[in-house]
Amino acid sequence: MRCGSGELVVCHDERLDRLCGIPVAVRDLPLAELRRLPVLERRFPGVGATIPTLEEAIAAAGPAMRWNVELKADRHDEAEALARAAAREFARLPLAGRLLVSSFHPLALLTLRTAAPAIPTAYLWEGKGAMQDAWHRIWGRVTATAALHPEHVSVDEAAVRRWHRAGLLVNAWTVDDPEELLRLRAAGVDGVITNRPDVALRTYGR
């Protein structure tokens, strides 16, 4: 996600209401102002966290960390610019062999594939239903070179087999419930995206 001054920052939400308690979009603030905002201070007083740039987050995690970077673009007019900025940033960061780029926005992934064709991509989607599934199958074939990231409710054993036959990994989101974690493992997924890695590790016996 880009802030108002153009830098790529690591932030899940488009807006800062939940994270910092202010009704402003991340894109509307320059990096200097974002750095002054305390993150999660209401829930964890004194934590001292701030919103990092992508470069800072990668440096802090160390050279062994593998990265799934989601390009968050809700509007068509920003998806292409975000993907091109990300391609330039990825080219100068030490991420070779440890980067997967995902997005809900097909244009962001298509632009990245043009700007940086060697970077593996994954298509994200949510929801379940005949029309939605058909639509997302099309976009998955067009945009994903390495993986699919379906919402967990769209995942069953038959779907995983089909996606694997297409040569794609399957990483389901967002899964915090132990029973659902076990169901997905039985279905054959390659990974899960979770808010509770501690629960996932206990559930999988690691």
N, C-alpha and C positions, 0 to 999 in steps of 0.2 A: 504494500500500500504506500502511496506517495503522500507526503505532507505538502503544505502550501508552498514550500520553497523548493520542491522537486526531489528531495532525497527519499530513498526507499526506507520505510520504517516498518518494524514488526509490531503489528497490532491486529487483533482478531476482528474487532468491531469497526464498522464504518464510522460510527459516531462515538463520542467520549462520555455519553450519559452514564453508562453502566460502569465503565472503568474509572472515570475521574469525577463523575458527578456534575458534568457541565454539558449543556445541550449544543454541542458543536461537532461538526464533522472533522475527522482527522485531516482531510485534504484542505481544510480552510485555515489551518494554522501553520506557520513556518516552524522549522525545526527548533529554533531557539525558544519559542513559546511552549512547544510540546515538552521540551526537556525540563521545564519548570513545573510541570503538572505532576503531582503525586499520584501514583497508580495504586488503587485498592486501599487507600489510606483509611476509608471508612470501615472497611472490614478487617484490615490488619494494620492498626496504628503503629507508626514507627518503622514500617517495612523499608521505606526509603527507595522504593522502586520507581523507575521512570521508563518511558517508551524508548527503546533502543533503535538505532539504525540497523539495517540488515548486516552491514559490515561489523558493527559492534557485537551483535548477537552471535555471529559466526566465530568471531575471535574469542568470545567468552566461552563458547561451547567446546572449543578445542578441535584438533585436527582429525579426531576419530568419529565425530558426529556425522551421521547421514541426515540430509535435509529434504523435507517435503515442503517446498515453498508454494503457498497458495497466492495466486494473483487475484486480489479482490477488486473487481470492477463491476459496479452495478449498472453503469450507464455505457451505452455503445460508444459515446463520444470520448470516453476516457480509456476504454479497453486497449485500443491499439497503442496509444501513447505510453500506457503503463507497461505493456509487454516490451516495447522497444527500449524503454528505460531499464527494465529488468535485464534484458539481454546484454546491455552495455555493462551493467553492474556485475552480472554473473561472469562476464569475460575477464574482469580484473580481480575477482575474488578467488581464493584457493579452494575451489569446490569440485575440481575435476574428479569424476567417479563417485561423487557423494551427493548428487543433486537430482531431485525429481521436482518438476514444476506442475502444479495442478491449478485448475480454475473451474468455476461454474460457467464462466463466460466463454463461449466458443471462439469469439473473435480474438480474445486475449491469447488463447492457445494457438490459433492459426497464425497470428502475427508473430508469436515467439518461434513457431516452427520455421517461418520464413527468415527471421532475423538470426536465429541460432539453431539450425537444424540438428545439431548433435546433442542438444539437451533433451533428455527424456521427458515426456509429458503425460499427464493423467487428467482425464475428464471427470469432473465432479457433478453429481446431480442428486436431487431429492425427490421423494414421492414415489407412489406406486399406482399403477393403473395401465390399462391397455394402451391408451393414447400416449400417456407420458412415457411408457417404456419404449414404444416404437420410436418416438421422437428422440429419446436419449440414445437409443441404439445407433441411430443415424449419426448423431453428433459424436458419439464415442468412436465410431469407425473413422470419422474424418479428422478428429483432433488428437486422439490418444495414440502415442507411439510406444508406451511402456506399461500403462496401468489404467484401470478404471476405479473410481472411488464412488460407489453407489451408497445411498443411504441404506442403513442396515435392513429396513423393511422391504427393500427391493431384492434382497439376496436370498436365494435358496440353492440347493445343490445343483439343480439343472442349469440355473443361470451361471453359476461358477464354472461348471464344465464347459458351457458354451463360450464364455469369456476366455477361459484358458486355451481352448482350441484356437481362438483368434490370436494367441500368443501374448495375452495381456495378464499382468498380475491383478489381483482383486483385493483392495483395501477398503473395508466397510467403515462407515461413520454413523453417528457418534455413539459409541457403545460403552456403557458403564455398568450394566446389569450382568451379574455373573452367569445367569441362565442364558441370556442372549449371547454372551461371549462364547459359551460352550456350544450353542447352536451353530454359530458362525464357524467355529473351528471344525465342527462335524461337516458343515457344508463345503469346507475346503478353501476358505479364504486364505490369502497370503498374509494379511495383516489387518489390524483394526486401528481406528483413530478413536481415542478415548480421553475423557477428562480425568480419569482415575487410573493412571498406569499402575498404581499400587494394587488396586483391585484386579486388574487384568493379569498382572504377574502372579498374584496368589491363585487366581482361578486356573491359570495355565500351569501352575506348579513350578514356577521359576523363581 
